[in-house]
Amino acid sequence: MTPEEKLCSRTWRLRNSAGLLWGILSFGLLTGVGLLIRGIKAKNKLWISLGIGFLVLGVGLMVATGTFDGGTKEAPKTSVASTIWGWIWFTTFVGGLVASFVTNKKWLIWKAHTSDVKWYAQAGVRQPAGNPSPARGYAPNAAAAVFASSAPTVTPQASSNEGLDVNTASAGDLVTALGVDQPTANRIIDARQGVGSFTSFEQLMSKAQVPPHLLIPHRSKLTFGARSTAHRPPPRCQLR
């Protein structure tokens, strides 16, 4: 999904707003935990500071609970100190909710523009040494087979030393440049026709359902130009 599609999806927004439950379900005691987790993931110093502040405040209120005079069993049953403490606690709870909801919009925008690919599928992962068995969907001699067959001549764009535009490459180009088999190349072409054009490496893997280990070694030479909007205009849905 593109960032615009994610932000327009109600299901996606609700799923990625689950961090608000830290403060809601704990009545503000864990508001700082939720803000701290988001701040660390997004590397946002303001959110980290808010998280630490609410954590310190929450712990301080819990420690101070035993020091306040809770009143007596007879009238008056409550004391001024306990009343003040109760309002401070409630104000902290409301303030934490406000901070969480205000930062949630920016969190969703950051999350939408962050890759959903897991760390083990990111580029730069060390490939196993040796000569492992060919993975499913991968033809070791696919490139040689194309040259020996009557497939179209490979254009300079599909050269292993130059970039390959996924949005204009033919099935033969994909087989030659990426070393995938013909069914996998056809699946990429079909997915490209479905979305109009690919906009990112992550979208290519998710829409074409190609195993990451087949494309990651070639990620540096894949380009995504010639974007076409004739098939389906991207939704305009931004959170501000």
C-alpha positions, -999 to 999 in steps of 0.1 A, spaced: 0 0 0 11 35 -7 12 61 21 -19 77 7 -38 44 6 -27 36 42 -39 70 55 -73 66 37 -78 31 52 -99 33 84 -88 -2 93 -51 7 90 -55 38 111 -73 20 138 -48 -8 139 -18 16 141 -36 38 168 -36 9 193 -9 27 213 -36 50 227 -48 21 248 -17 24 270 -32 55 287 -69 47 283 -70 13 299 -45 21 326 -63 53 336 -32 73 327 -6 52 346 10 39 314 5 69 292 42 76 294 50 41 282 30 45 251 45 79 243 80 66 250 76 36 227 64 58 198 92 83 205 119 57 203 105 41 171 101 74 154 133 89 170 112 119 181 128 137 210 96 156 219 76 123 223 105 107 242 105 137 266 67 136 270 69 99 277 96 103 304 77 132 319 44 113 322 62 82 336 79 103 363 46 120 371 27 87 373 53 71 395 53 102 417 16 101 421 16 65 430 43 70 457 25 101 470 -7 81 474 3 68 508 14 101 522 -20 119 518 -45 119 546 -74 99 534 -99 113 559 -118 95 586 -147 71 587 -169 98 602 -178 131 587 -158 146 570 -149 113 553 -124 130 529 -96 154 536 -86 185 516 -53 168 507 -69 137 493 -93 159 472 -64 179 458 -45 147 450 -76 133 432 -79 163 410 -41 162 402 -45 126 392 -75 132 370 -58 162 354 -28 141 346 -50 114 331 -68 140 308 -35 157 299 -20 123 289 -50 115 267 -48 149 250 -10 145 244 -16 110 230 -44 120 206 -25 151 194 7 131 187 -13 102 171 -19 121 139 18 127 134 25 91 144 2 78 117 18 100 90 52 88 101 41 52 102 25 55 67 58 66 52 78 40 69 85 7 52 65 -23 64 93 -47 54 108 -64 84 144 -60 94 153 -94 80 140 -84 45 158 -51 43 186 -45 18 221 -52 31 212 -84 49 241 -108 45 235 -136 20 244 -171 30 279 -182 18 284 -211 -5 261 -223 -33 227 -230 -17 200 -249 -35 178 -228 -58 148 -213 -40 113 -219 -52 104 -196 -81 141 -190 -91 156 -205 -122 195 -205 -121 198 -208 -158 170 -184 -167 193 -158 -182 211 -184 -205 178 -199 -215 165 -165 -227 196 -159 -249 193 -194 -263 155 -190 -270 137 -168 -294 129 -143 -266 131 -105 -275 165 -90 -275 174 -75 -242 174 -38 -242 203 -18 -226 179 -9 -198 179 -45 -186 217 -47 -184 231 -60 -152 253 -29 -149 225 -4 -154 192 5 -137 161 -15 -146 128 5 -147 103 -20 -134 74 1 -148 86 -2 -184 105 -36 -184 91 -65 -203 88 -101 -189 120 -110 -208 138 -80 -193 128 -91 -158 139 -127 -164 173 -116 -178 181 -89 -153 167 -105 -121 172 -141 -129 136 -150 -119 116 -176 -138 90 -168 -164 59 -173 -141 74 -149 -116 81 -123 -143 45 -126 -156 32 -121 -121 51 -89 -118 37 -77 -151 2 -86 -140 6 -68 -107 19 -37 -125 -11 -36 -148 -33 -38 -118 -18 -8 -99 -9 12 -130 27 15 -120 49 6 -90 61 35 -68 85 17 -45 104 -15 -39 81 -24 -10 50 -21 -32 66 -42 -58 71 -71 -33 37 -68 -17 16 -64 -48 35 -89 -70 39 -113 -40 75 -120 -49 96 -136 -22 120 -109 -8 151 -130 -13 146 -130 -51 146 -92 -54 167 -79 -25 200 -87 -43 189 -65 -72 173 -37 -52 201 -12 -60 195 -13 -97 156 -12 -97 140 21 -106 104 31 -106 99 57 -133 73 65 -159 45 66 -133 11 65 -150 -20 80 -134 -44 69 -162 -52 36 -146 -61 47 -111 -54 81 -96 -40 78 -61 -64 87 -33 -59 121 -17 -61 115 20 -35 132 42 -37 137 79 -26 172 89 
